[in-house]
Amino acid sequence: MIFALAIVVGWSWLGGASIGTILVRVIICAVIIQAGYFVLIYTMIARSAPTPADIARDAERKLSAPEVAEGEKLGSARRSLH
């Protein structure tokens, strides 16, 4: 990221841009790089397959959790207190 920003600064300086213009270009470049990095990491996490530890943890949770019928689940009951 620093290398890319240094290129923007050098290119702008050699192009005769003012300090204010260089600063604006660097900020815009930094925001674009950071947003791209966030999207890349988010995509990598979203597309990753579960690890053996994740699979074992899910299996352990299923074994220790009591089986409850769909109608008896806490979130699905809509009762009045009247």
Secondary structure, DSSP 8 states (H G I E B T S, - for coil): -HHHHHHHHHHHHHTT--HHHHHHHHHHHHHHHHHHHHHHHHHHHHH----HHHHHHHHHHHHHS----GGG-GGG------
